[in-house]
Amino acid sequence: MARDLTRVTVNLASDLVAQIDKYAEDMSLTRTSACAVLISQSIKGNQAMSDLQKLMQAYEDEKAKGNA
């Protein structure tokens, strides 16, 4: 399956790059792959937290109505 890739250039703090490089080395990844994995995980984690907040709000709304 071919992926549509876009080149992105970013400026990062040196200590953050060192952490990314350490992760890449530990996971046997290139720096580029490590960045892609870490960014993807962060986005998915943020979406999961957003979804959880919505679910908790829906539960609280139902509870307030006496349905939970």
Disulfide bonds with the S-S distance in Angstrom:
none
